[in-house]
Amino acid sequence: MQTMPWYRYPVTACALALAALIPTTAVGDDDQPPTVTSTGTTHNISNNFGSTNVYEFSGLGLAKQGTNLWSITDENPNVYKMQLNGADSYVLTGSGSTDYEGITFGPAFTDGDDHYVYIVNEGAAAIVPVNYSDPTHPVWKTPVALSSMSGYSSPVPINEVVFGSDYNDKIGSGGFVGLSCCASSACSSFLTPCQTTLESIMTASSSNDRLEGITWDGSAFYVLKEKKPGLIIKITYDFSGSTAYWTIAEWRVLSWSGEDYSGITYDSDRGKFWITSDSGQRLYLYDWASNAVEGTYGLGYPNAEGVAYSPDLNQLYIVTDNGQGTDSILYTYNVANP
């Protein structure tokens, strides 16, 4: 496909003021969250990939060199690589599923090639490795279901480390799926903790409430489950031999948004994660170690589905999935410590 230079692609100017998104949550008086400031423009990416518009962009990730973005869509099985302003770079043609919801670059796979992106399939609750060494002939590896990974059926105690400090209230109100064992008083005591498994939660979840995002922090993948309940799942791996080994190392329940969780990216500058909520119209700065939010930012628009962070530029990118027939928009923000 012949492409035009980036400056000839349509850019939709936005009437956003160069104002900071005001965080409404902070950990403490001496630990203020960073400021997130709109750059003041948006980019319509639906009409950047050939003569036919592409809608429903549902995931976003920074490319390995930091100069491009990867994205996927609910509309077709392709992978889209774009410049940081949303202009087309190229398309990796796929086939089969159109239930892709998140994408990230990641480590070299079992073939030793480091030109891989990893995609999550929501309904199948699986990760799909894709080799893009030759963009004209991408190699889509066999999807790896969470259910096939070590640790999927391992019991974990129901306590505030996994479920957050308000876990008893959530359990009592029926806020978590797959925790029938918590009908007893055992849940209120750390001495006799109730247990559950990731398997029981995933099995009880609708296919529309499963995987929504994926990111890589340089040593492990972190996968986001959308809701009922929201989860962040840490997955380690060993790709050193001819066989890939995947392990569900830990997982946390996300109960702080009251809404869904739609996108995730790792912030290597802060060692934390940015998470979006499309129905909540919010952006969160999340700390895995404490399973707590360190900053909450109102976006002012719905359908924020994917998020990516550039440590080189100190910028966040958020893409919207506005449904079939409605353009997807790419927003850009500057991030700075107070």
Helices and strands as residue ranges (DSSP letters): G 6-8, E 20-21, E 35-44, E 57-62, E 68-73, E 79-83, E 88-92, E 100-105, E 116-121, E 126-131, E 139-140, E 144-145, G 146-148, E 156-157, H 160-163, H 167-172, G 180-183, G 185-188, E 195-196, H 198-204, G 207-209, E 211-216, E 221-225, E 230-238, E 245-254, E 263-267, E 272-277, E 282-287, E 292-298, E 304-310, E 315-320, E 329-336
